Amino acid sequence: SSPSQFVTVYGEVAMPGTFALANDMRISEAIGKVGGTSPFASLNKIRIVRSDGKQTEVVRVRLKDIAKGDQTTNVSVQEG
């Protein structure tokens, strides 16, 4: 990805914010980059919202399951 691509992580994380998108970053890495989840986070109710300006897609993520080894919802983070 180019340096002009960014991702925003907010909600029950340690340091909500926007950062440059790294190549092939997965959602678990993006959450780690903002300091991880807070004690109040619902780990299996995380959502990725993607928008290209015309269409919005919501992807459900199950971080607790990812931590147990189930990578099916550990999707790639994309700009938007």
Backbone bond lengths (Angstrom), bond angles and torsions (degrees), N, CA, C in turn:
res aa  C-N    CA-C-N  psi(-1)  N-CA   C-N-CA  omega(-1)  CA-C   N-CA-C  phi
1 S - - - 1.454 - - 1.522 109.53 -
2 S 1.284 115.81 158.83 1.461 120.14 -179.40 1.514 110.15 -89.31
3 P 1.334 117.64 160.48 1.466 120.74 -179.29 1.531 112.86 -63.34
4 S 1.331 117.32 -13.22 1.466 119.77 -178.46 1.530 112.30 -84.55
5 Q 1.303 118.31 0.67 1.457 121.38 179.86 1.524 109.85 -96.78
6 F 1.334 115.40 132.63 1.455 120.93 -176.94 1.519 110.69 -131.47
7 V 1.332 115.02 158.38 1.457 122.16 175.64 1.526 107.33 -132.27
8 T 1.327 115.84 145.00 1.462 121.78 177.88 1.516 108.93 -114.65
9 V 1.331 116.40 130.61 1.461 122.03 176.39 1.521 107.23 -119.78
10 Y 1.333 116.47 125.18 1.459 120.21 179.08 1.517 109.45 -141.79
11 G 1.307 115.94 171.86 1.461 121.32 -177.40 1.515 109.40 109.83
12 E 1.308 116.29 -145.87 1.467 121.93 -175.55 1.531 111.31 -82.97
13 V 1.350 114.89 65.38 1.464 122.19 174.85 1.520 108.11 -125.06
14 A 1.332 116.39 162.22 1.465 120.93 -174.88 1.531 112.88 -63.65
15 M 1.331 116.78 -44.98 1.465 120.66 -175.78 1.525 110.23 -134.58
16 P 1.345 118.43 78.34 1.470 119.94 179.98 1.526 110.33 -56.08
17 G 1.312 116.43 143.16 1.452 118.73 178.20 1.512 113.21 169.48
18 T 1.322 115.00 -173.95 1.459 123.94 -178.41 1.518 108.80 -114.72
19 F 1.322 116.28 139.27 1.457 120.65 178.12 1.521 109.62 -146.14
20 A 1.332 115.29 162.98 1.465 121.01 178.66 1.525 109.87 -64.54
21 L 1.296 115.33 138.96 1.458 121.76 -178.31 1.523 109.82 -81.84
22 A 1.331 116.08 122.81 1.463 121.55 177.89 1.529 109.35 -83.47
23 N 1.311 116.07 159.40 1.467 120.54 177.73 1.516 110.46 -61.58
24 D 1.319 115.55 135.76 1.468 122.25 174.19 1.520 113.54 50.86
25 M 1.320 117.80 41.58 1.463 121.60 178.25 1.530 109.34 -80.32
26 R 1.318 115.26 133.62 1.465 121.61 176.58 1.527 108.66 -96.15
27 I 1.328 116.75 162.33 1.470 121.18 -177.98 1.529 111.25 -59.79
28 S 1.320 118.45 -37.80 1.467 120.13 179.58 1.528 110.85 -62.82
29 E 1.342 117.32 -36.62 1.463 121.23 177.36 1.524 111.21 -69.59
30 A 1.327 116.91 -39.54 1.467 120.88 179.45 1.519 110.73 -63.23
31 I 1.322 117.17 -40.68 1.465 120.60 178.48 1.527 109.95 -68.06
32 G 1.317 117.40 -38.40 1.463 120.99 175.85 1.522 111.87 -63.24
33 K 1.323 117.03 -35.59 1.463 121.62 -178.60 1.526 112.13 -65.62
34 V 1.327 117.81 -25.31 1.476 121.42 177.84 1.526 111.38 -100.15
35 G 1.328 116.47 20.99 1.461 121.17 173.51 1.507 115.50 90.34
36 G 1.316 117.11 8.39 1.457 120.26 178.65 1.518 112.67 84.07
37 T 1.310 115.27 -177.14 1.463 121.30 -177.07 1.522 110.81 -85.62
38 S 1.325 115.12 158.62 1.461 120.78 174.97 1.523 108.55 -82.47
39 P 1.324 117.42 166.84 1.473 119.86 178.44 1.529 112.75 -62.88
40 F 1.339 117.56 -18.16 1.465 121.34 -176.37 1.519 113.28 -95.90
41 A 1.317 117.85 -0.75 1.468 121.63 -176.85 1.528 111.24 -67.22
42 S 1.336 115.75 140.29 1.463 122.21 172.35 1.526 106.68 -90.88
43 L 1.314 116.26 95.65 1.459 121.73 -167.91 1.520 114.72 -62.90
44 N 1.315 118.11 -26.18 1.458 120.05 179.36 1.526 111.92 -102.03
45 K 1.331 117.14 16.81 1.468 121.26 178.11 1.525 111.09 -126.19
46 I 1.320 116.73 31.98 1.466 122.17 178.90 1.523 108.20 -81.99
47 R 1.327 115.58 143.95 1.455 120.01 178.76 1.522 110.24 -130.35
48 I 1.308 115.24 139.86 1.461 121.86 170.49 1.524 105.67 -102.98
49 V 1.323 116.12 128.84 1.457 120.90 176.64 1.518 107.07 -111.53
50 R 1.326 115.55 120.18 1.467 121.31 -179.67 1.520 108.33 -115.82
51 S 1.327 115.27 136.23 1.458 119.80 177.83 1.510 109.87 -139.60
52 D 1.321 115.99 134.80 1.467 120.47 176.62 1.525 110.54 -105.75
53 G 1.341 116.30 14.46 1.457 120.77 -178.72 1.514 112.67 95.37
54 K 1.325 116.74 -26.04 1.463 121.27 179.94 1.521 111.12 -110.81
55 Q 1.316 115.32 -39.19 1.461 121.38 -173.54 1.520 109.40 -129.90
56 T 1.334 116.16 143.78 1.462 121.51 176.73 1.516 108.60 -117.25
57 E 1.328 115.33 135.07 1.463 122.23 179.30 1.516 107.82 -121.69
58 V 1.332 117.20 137.33 1.462 121.86 176.15 1.526 107.72 -115.00
59 V 1.333 115.53 125.35 1.465 121.99 -179.30 1.523 107.88 -115.08
60 R 1.312 116.65 126.44 1.470 120.68 178.51 1.525 109.88 -83.82
61 V 1.330 114.88 139.10 1.464 121.77 -179.49 1.524 108.35 -125.52
62 R 1.328 115.76 136.63 1.464 121.71 179.65 1.529 108.44 -114.67
63 L 1.347 115.83 85.09 1.463 121.52 -174.56 1.531 112.59 -64.02
64 K 1.318 117.47 -35.89 1.473 120.15 178.56 1.526 109.70 -62.62
65 D 1.334 116.92 -41.12 1.464 121.00 178.32 1.529 110.79 -68.23
66 I 1.343 116.98 -37.66 1.466 120.96 177.24 1.522 109.65 -60.39
67 A 1.331 116.68 -44.15 1.464 121.25 179.79 1.531 111.73 -62.03
68 K 1.349 116.89 -27.46 1.468 121.60 178.87 1.527 112.17 -85.80
69 G 1.356 116.67 -2.19 1.455 119.84 177.05 1.511 115.69 110.89
70 D 1.334 117.96 -7.68 1.467 121.39 178.81 1.530 108.20 -84.57
71 Q 1.322 116.83 103.76 1.467 121.89 -174.77 1.527 114.00 -91.12
72 T 1.331 118.01 8.67 1.468 119.84 -173.78 1.533 113.11 -62.65
73 T 1.320 118.96 -28.71 1.464 119.81 179.03 1.529 112.40 -106.12
74 N 1.332 118.02 9.01 1.467 121.50 178.66 1.530 108.23 -83.97
75 V 1.328 115.11 67.82 1.458 122.75 -172.28 1.525 111.98 -76.98
76 S 1.319 115.74 161.01 1.457 121.77 175.62 1.515 109.84 -71.30
77 V 1.325 114.95 140.73 1.456 121.70 175.77 1.527 106.64 -85.72
78 Q 1.337 116.07 137.80 1.461 121.04 179.51 1.515 109.17 -128.45
79 E 1.304 116.22 155.60 1.459 119.71 175.44 1.515 109.76 -60.46
80 G 1.323 116.08 142.94 1.464 120.39 -179.58 1.503 111.79 95.12
